Amino acid sequence: MPKKRSGGGLTGTQQAAKFLGVSVLAGAVLAGIALPAFGVLGLAAKGTVEGFDEIPANLKTPPLSQRTTILDKDGGPIATVYSRDRTVVPLTDISPYMQKAIVAIEDSRFYEHGAVDLKGVLRAANRNAQSGGVSQGASTLTQQYVKNVFVEEAGDDPDKVAQATQQTIGRKIRELKFAIQVEEELGKKKILENYLNITFFGQQAYGIEAASHRYFSKSAKNLKLEEAALLAGIVQSPSRYDPVNDTEEATKRRNTVIQRMADVKDISQAEADKAKKTEIDLKVSRPKNGCITAVKGAGFFCDYVRKVFLTDPTFGKTQEDRAKVWNQGGLTVRTTLDPQAQESAQESIKKHVYKSDEVATALSIVEPGTGKVLAMGQSRPYGGGKNETYMNLSVDEDMGGGAGYQPGSTFKPIVAAAALEQGIQPTQSYPSPYQMDYPSPVQTCKGPWTDQGVPVENENESEVGPYGMKEATAKSVNTYYVQLISQIGVCPVTELSRKMGIERANGKPIEQLPSITLGTQEMSPLTMASGYATFANRGTYCTPIAIESITGPNGKEMDVPKTDCSRAMSQKTADTINTLLAGVVEDGTGQEAGLGSRPSAGKTGTTDFRLAAWFVGYTPNMAGAVWVGDPAHKKKMVDITIGGQYHDKVFGGAVPGPIWRDAMSGALDGKEAPAFNTINIPNPEKDKDKGRDRDRDRPGNDNGGNGNGNGGNNGGNGGNVGEGDGNNGDDKPDPGQGPGGFTGDPGADNGGGTFPDFP
C-alpha cells in the first residue's frame, strides 16, 4: 500500500497519478487566461482537478530572439548582432534525418502519445519519490518545448531563468498543462518545428539552423545522417557533448543517437553501422556577433545605430520596451551609411593618423537637407584590445561618446551668422589689435556679463586690423570675433547654435559667456558636421538620422525616426557664410583642405595648448567634421609625430584639413559638383601692409601666444595658441553673474539679416 506523507496527504506518486488520471481523462484543457511569467508553484500538493484548473492555460509564446542584420544604404551588410544567434526556419527546411534523430533520442513515442507520456511520468514520479527530489523528468518533446518557451521569455535575467527551470513538482505540473494546450492548438509537426528552432545546441547557437552553420557551415536542410545525429545528441548537455572541445565524448553520444534511430526503425542497422564508423568532420564557423564584426571600420556607426534604437521613443515607450525588441532581434535594419563615403573616410584616417599614435582622430560626414549620416570613423578601432576603444569619439556622451572637445575657431561662423541675423553688415570692420581685453559689459540671455581685464590675443603679432568679416574669418582673427560677439551679445549666438543643433556633447546647456566665440565649450564631430550642413542647405537645419528603414521578423515595416528640418537662418545669411568660408579654403587657414575645382567651404580650429585641432567643411551635397586630439585632453600637440609625420605645432589646417580633403574627395568621387550661392563681400579699406602675410593657422607661424596663461579668462588654460582660441579659464568665477549691461550697437538692424547686397 502506498505510503502517505507525514501530514496525512497523498505521496507525490499518488498526486501525479490522480492529477493525470482525472485531468487527461476529463480533457481538462483551459484557455483564455494569460500565463504569468512565473509562479503557480507547488500546486501538486492540492491533488485536485480544481487545483489544476487554477493554472492559467493560455501559453503566450514570445517571439524567438534572432539575428539582426544591419545594412548600409545600398543593402550591403555592415554587421550582424544578436542576443541569441538564431535563424528560424520551417520544418521543410530541416533535414529529415535531423527530425528523426531528435525524436528518436528525446521522445521516441512522440507521434504515439498525447501531450503527456503517462507511463514515463508515472515511472519518473515514482523514482523521484524514492529519491526525495526531482531526479528524473520523463518530459516529452512538447513539455521540453514549453520549458524552452519559459526560458526564452526569461531572456538573459539569471533569476528569471532559474525560476523557469527550477526542479519542482509545481513547475512540472504547470508544464504539463501547457503541453496539453500546445498539443491541441499546434499539432505534432508544428511542435517539432518550434522545438528545433528554440532549443540550445551549444557554442552560442540557438535553433537548428544556427547550430548547423556553427558546426558544419551549412544549412539545416543539408545535414547528413551522422551530422544530424551529432547535433541531436548535443541537446541533452551542450557542454558535455560539445564536439569542438571533446570529440571523443561527442562521438559516443552521436553513436548512441544513431543506434537509437536504428532501434526505432528510422534507419536500417546497416545504415547505422556505417554512420557510426564515420569520423566527425566539423567545419566550424565561429560566432560573428556584434559591432566588432562591422566591415569598413563601421563599428562605431553600428553602435550608434544600436544607441539610436535604444533611445528613440519611436521604437518603444520605455528603455525596457526598446531593449526587449532589440534583443529579440530578427530585424533587418537598412541604414544611411554610404559605403563609398565610409570607405573613403577610413582610408583617409588610416593614411594620416595611426591607431598607435599618441592622439586620435574622428570623422563624421552627413548629407545636407536630409540629415543622413553617411560616414563615421576614427583612428582607434572598435574593440577592447591595445590601441582600441569602445568609445565613439564622433558622438555625444549620451550616445556612447565622451564629453566632447573644444571646437576652437570652428565655432566662429556661428557667431558670424548670428551677427548677420541681427543685421550686422558682413563689411563690418573692427580695429582688431594683436591683443586686447574683452569688452565689458556684454549682454547675455541671463543679463549682462561684466568682467574687467580679461585679455585675448591673435595668433601672430602681425595680425593687426582693422579687419572686415571676410578677412577676419579667413585668418581666424580672435580680436575681431571678440568685438563682434560683444556688439550683438551672447544670447543671439546661443539661440542660433541651438537652432543649428550645435550643443554641448555632455548634454549641458551652452554657458552664457562671450568666450564661446573662440569655441571653448565642448562639441562632438557629428554635431559640428550636422550644424555646418545648415550652411550648405542654405539655412535649414536637419536633425541627423542613421536609419532608413527596419523590417521586423514578421516581414512588416516598422516606423523609424524621420529627420526634422527647420529654418535656422535666412538664405541670405547662409549664402553669406558660404562666401566667407569658401574664402577660408581658397586663401585662408584652410587651403590644405581644398577640393580643387569642386566648390567647398570650411573652417579650421585649434584650441589652447593644441589639445584639439579641427577642420569642419562642406560642399552643397556633403558636410564633414574632423577632430584630432587626445581623448583624455592631456597630450599637447607640440613636437609630435602623427601618422608618421612630425609636427612642431599642429594646426587645424595642417592635420585635420588633409584628412577632410582626402575623405571628402573619395566620398564625392563621381558625384555632381554643384556651386554655392555666393555674395560679393569686399574687404574694408585698410593698411595693405598690415597682417597680409601671416596665416595664423598654417605651419611656420611661430610668433603667436605660447600658452603662458594669458589667453581666455586667465583661467587654468593659458595662452591662445594654434587658432588663438583661448579656453577662457575654467578657474574664473562665472562671469554671467556680474552687474552692468551692454545692449549692443544701437544702430544695428534687428530685421533678421535683411541687409542689402554688398557692392
Sequence and secondary structure as in RCSB ss.txt:
>XXXX:A:sequence
MPKKRSGGGLTGTQQAAKFLGVSVLAGAVLAGIALPAFGVLGLAAKGTVEGFDEIPANLKTPPLSQRTTILDKDG
GPIATVYSRDRTVVPLTDISPYMQKAIVAIEDSRFYEHGAVDLKGVLRAANRNAQSGGVSQGASTLTQQYVKNVF
VEEAGDDPDKVAQATQQTIGRKIRELKFAIQVEEELGKKKILENYLNITFFGQQAYGIEAASHRYFSKSAKNLKL
EEAALLAGIVQSPSRYDPVNDTEEATKRRNTVIQRMADVKDISQAEADKAKKTEIDLKVSRPKNGCITAVKGAGF
FCDYVRKVFLTDPTFGKTQEDRAKVWNQGGLTVRTTLDPQAQESAQESIKKHVYKSDEVATALSIVEPGTGKVLA
MGQSRPYGGGKNETYMNLSVDEDMGGGAGYQPGSTFKPIVAAAALEQGIQPTQSYPSPYQMDYPSPVQTCKGPWT
DQGVPVENENESEVGPYGMKEATAKSVNTYYVQLISQIGVCPVTELSRKMGIERANGKPIEQLPSITLGTQEMSP
LTMASGYATFANRGTYCTPIAIESITGPNGKEMDVPKTDCSRAMSQKTADTINTLLAGVVEDGTGQEAGLGSRPS
AGKTGTTDFRLAAWFVGYTPNMAGAVWVGDPAHKKKMVDITIGGQYHDKVFGGAVPGPIWRDAMSGALDGKEAPA
FNTINIPNPEKDKDKGRDRDRDRPGNDNGGNGNGNGGNNGGNGGNVGEGDGNNGDDKPDPGQGPGGFTGDPGADN
GGGTFPDFP
>XXXX:A:secstr
     TTS   HHHHHHHHHHHHHHHT    SSB  SS   SGGGG SHHHHHTS  B         EEEE TTS
 EEEEE SSB     GGGS HHHHHHHHHHH TTTTTS SS HHHHHHHHHHHHHHTS       HHHHHHHHHH
HHHHTT HHHHHHHH   HHHHHHHHHHHHHHHHHH HHHHHHHHHHHSB STTBBSHHHHHHHHHSS GGG  H
HHHHHHHHHTT TTTT TTT HHHHHHHHHHHHHHHHHTTSS HHHHHHHHTS           SGGG STTTHH
HHHHHHHHHHH GGG SSHHHHHHHHHH   EEEE   HHHHHHHHHHHHHH  TTSSSEEEEEEE TTT BEEE
EEESS BSSSTT BS  TTS GGGT  S B  GGGGHHHHHHHHHHTT  TT EE   SEEE  S EEETTEEE 
 SS EEE SSTT  S EEHHHHHHHT HHHHHHHHHHH SHHHHHHHHHTT   TTS      GGGGG  S B H
HHHHHHHHHHHTTTEEE  B EEEEE TTS EE      EEE S HHHHHHHHHHHHHHHHHSTTGGG  TTS  
EEEEEEBGGGSEEEEEEEETTEEEEEEEE TTS    EEEEETTEEEEE  TTTTHHHHHHHHHHHHHTTS    
            TTSSSS  TTSTT TTS  SSS STTSSTT S  TTTB    TTS  GGG        TT   
SSS      
